[in-house]
Amino acid sequence: MIGYDDDLIVADESDNQTITKELIRHLQTGWSVTLEGQPERFLGVHFKRGKDGSWSYDCLAYITKSAKKFNQHPIPKDPTAPFTCNFSIETADWNNYKENTKTTKHYQCCLGVLIYAVTCGRPNIAYHVSAISQFLTRPTPKLIDAAYRVMGYLLKIKEQTITYRLPSNPALHYRIYAACDAGWAGCTLTRRSQQGYVLWYNGGPISWRSDRQETVALSTAEAELISLVTCRNEVRHKAKILGDLGYPQRRNTIMEDNRAAIVLTEQNMSHNGTLTKNMDLKYKWIEEKVEADTLVPQYT
């Protein structure tokens, strides 16, 4: 059962939903509770059950309604991508910067809308929202324009859905698989790397994230290794939940595009040298997961 305030979603595999009915009767001893049937809308998200047993959902209603809050500038129409080509945030952007409380509050409101959209089912803007939400207290005209462009992109793809159905490959049934990546020293202000991951389950994404790494990575391999470890932590967390639900995850694949990072998970990082000692202690345990055959980094 998943709850948000007074709205509940119950997933029930029992015959004739007997467990759900018992739960409702129990809750009715203290509250006014009704069973509304198959979910169609929850917190601005629309759900649809396919004839083949699949589930799909979209954020169309939330995006359309929330776009009204972007009311101080024109929203770009049908941008091809959330950011313009070669978009970057530079120190010079704050030259002659003058703080405006009203503008700051509007920017924070806009970012709140975009952050919730990412949470609800728009992983394709996770990186962009992460990048511009790091400056919530000092928004520049460039950042405000970027936020409006992201909303314009959301409006363009507002009808896109995320669908879950059993994959054609039986080996992927009820199995988590993931992908992760990192851009080395991408932040020109701090020289920290941006990282991200996506986890899929039965054909659709179930978890995603894009954020700036907490420390400065000294090489591409280190930035990718940090991303791989972060992704592995999320896989482990979701695997624990699925295990409790009766779908144990014995071996999960994480797709990674840096061969050096993969090699470091398969051998002693400090073997015959000290070049990787700065990573050794913090990420040593991922070696153990690879050795135990519970994690498979796959070059992709």
URVEN-V809865 format. One record per residue. N is the residue number from 1. PSI is psi in whole degrees, -180 to 180 (none if undefined). Layout:
{{N/PSI} {N/PSI}}
This chain:
{{1/133} {2/129} {3/143} {4/109} {5/-117} {6/15} {7/132} {8/143} {9/129} {10/130} {11/124} {12/121} {13/3} {14/158} {15/130} {16/22} {17/42} {18/-35} {19/-41} {20/-44} {21/-39} {22/-40} {23/-45} {24/-45} {25/-39} {26/-45} {27/-31} {28/-11} {29/-19} {30/-17} {31/166} {32/105} {33/136} {34/150} {35/113} {36/-1} {37/-158} {38/133} {39/135} {40/-31} {41/137} {42/114} {43/44} {44/3} {45/132} {46/136} {47/148} {48/134} {49/126} {50/158} {51/-24} {52/8} {53/-2} {54/162} {55/141} {56/155} {57/157} {58/165} {59/24} {60/-48} {61/-43} {62/-45} {63/-45} {64/-44} {65/-43} {66/-23} {67/-22} {68/-19} {69/-16} {70/74} {71/13} {72/-11} {73/160} {74/138} {75/124} {76/139} {77/123} {78/50} {79/145} {80/-19} {81/158} {82/-36} {83/156} {84/163} {85/137} {86/28} {87/134} {88/156} {89/119} {90/156} {91/-36} {92/-16} {93/-22} {94/9} {95/131} {96/29} {97/134} {98/122} {99/138} {100/111} {101/-41} {102/-43} {103/-41} {104/-45} {105/-39} {106/-43} {107/-44} {108/-38} {109/-44} {110/-42} {111/-34} {112/-40} {113/-47} {114/-38} {115/-42} {116/-35} {117/-41} {118/-45} {119/-39} {120/-24} {121/31} {122/70} {123/-19} {124/-4} {125/12} {126/-44} {127/-46} {128/-42} {129/-39} {130/-42} {131/-45} {132/-13} {133/-1} {134/1} {135/49} {136/-25} {137/-8} {138/64} {139/128} {140/165} {141/-36} {142/-42} {143/-40} {144/-43} {145/-38} {146/-42} {147/-43} {148/-35} {149/-39} {150/-43} {151/-39} {152/-39} {153/-40} {154/-42} {155/-34} {156/-36} {157/22} {158/-23} {159/-2} {160/144} {161/159} {162/130} {163/140} {164/121} {165/158} {166/128} {167/158} {168/-26} {169/113} {170/-25} {171/-19} {172/1} {173/126} {174/33} {175/138} {176/135} {177/153} {178/167} {179/145} {180/162} {181/166} {182/146} {183/114} {184/127} {185/38} {186/-27} {187/114} {188/-16} {189/-39} {190/-14} {191/24} {192/159} {193/146} {194/137} {195/162} {196/160} {197/160} {198/136} {199/134} {200/152} {201/121} {202/48} {203/-9} {204/157} {205/139} {206/-15} {207/139} {208/157} {209/146} {210/126} {211/169} {212/135} {213/152} {214/-21} {215/162} {216/124} {217/139} {218/-4} {219/165} {220/-41} {221/-41} {222/-43} {223/-42} {224/-35} {225/-41} {226/-42} {227/-41} {228/-41} {229/-43} {230/-43} {231/-41} {232/-38} {233/-42} {234/-40} {235/-43} {236/-42} {237/-48} {238/-33} {239/-37} {240/-43} {241/-46} {242/-35} {243/-41} {244/-27} {245/1} {246/16} {247/75} {248/143} {249/101} {250/-26} {251/118} {252/145} {253/134} {254/120} {255/132} {256/141} {257/14} {258/112} {259/-36} {260/-41} {261/-40} {262/-43} {263/-39} {264/-25} {265/-13} {266/1} {267/170} {268/120} {269/-30} {270/21} {271/122} {272/33} {273/177} {274/14} {275/-26} {276/18} {277/-28} {278/-20} {279/-16} {280/-55} {281/-43} {282/-33} {283/14} {284/-36} {285/-22} {286/-28} {287/-43} {288/-37} {289/-38} {290/-43} {291/-36} {292/-5} {293/27} {294/-12} {295/134} {296/102} {297/125} {298/123} {299/125} {300/none}}
